[in-house]
């Protein structure tokens, strides 16, 4: 049952990621950046709310896992070239860590 919940959440998250990419990815890759940062924020909130079991499977592993896309991040960083690609990759990781911390903090305060 858990695998089915992860697949269901992942399907929804990956469709949202695709839409963000189609709508906002251009030379700056803001769709991928938005997807990864949002997934990090939501995953931090899932941990802050102490979700577990089926709820964490569908929301955390499923939806957030489907929404985030670090494979696309690496391809886009490579395509941007040395300096711009490195800045983009580092900025994405730092924004993701900050968003995760913010999500955790906000959810733990609730």
C-alpha positions, -999 to +999 in steps of 0.1 A: +000+000+000+028+024+008+043+020-027+010+029-042+007+061-020+042+071-030+034+065-067+002+086-064+019+115-047+048+113-072+024+115-101+009+147-089+043+162-080+059+153-113+030+168-133+033+200-113+071+200-120+065+195-157+040+224-158+064+247-139+092+237-163+071+243-194+058+276-182+089+292-166+121+274-177+141+294-202+177+305-201+174+311-163+156+278-154+133+294-129+107+266-132+132+240-120+145+263-093+109+270-081+100+233-081+131+223-061+127+251-036+090+244-031+096+207-026+123+215+000+100+239+018+071+213+019+094+185+029+107+206+058+071+212+068+063+175+067+091+168+091+082+198+113+046+185+115+060+150+124+042+133+096+047+096+094+034+065+078+010+069+049+008+106+052+046+110+049+046+085+021+022+104-001+033+139+008+070+136+015+084+107-005+057+109-032+047+145-038+079+162-028+100+136-044+081+139-077+082+177-075+119+180-070+143+173-098+180+174-091+187+154-123+174+183-144+193+207-121+226+190-130+218+190-168+208+226-167+239+235-147+261+218-173+243+236-201+249+270-184+286+264-185+313+265-158+307+296-138+270+302-144+263+265-139+282+264-107+264+295-094+230+280-104+237+247-087+250+262-055+222+287-054+196+260-058+211+238-031+214+268-007+178+279-014+166+244-009+183+241+025+170+275+035+135+266+024+136+232+042+147+249+074+119+276+070+093+249+064+104+229+094+105+260+116+071+272+104+055+238+109+071+232+143+057+266+155+021+257+145 
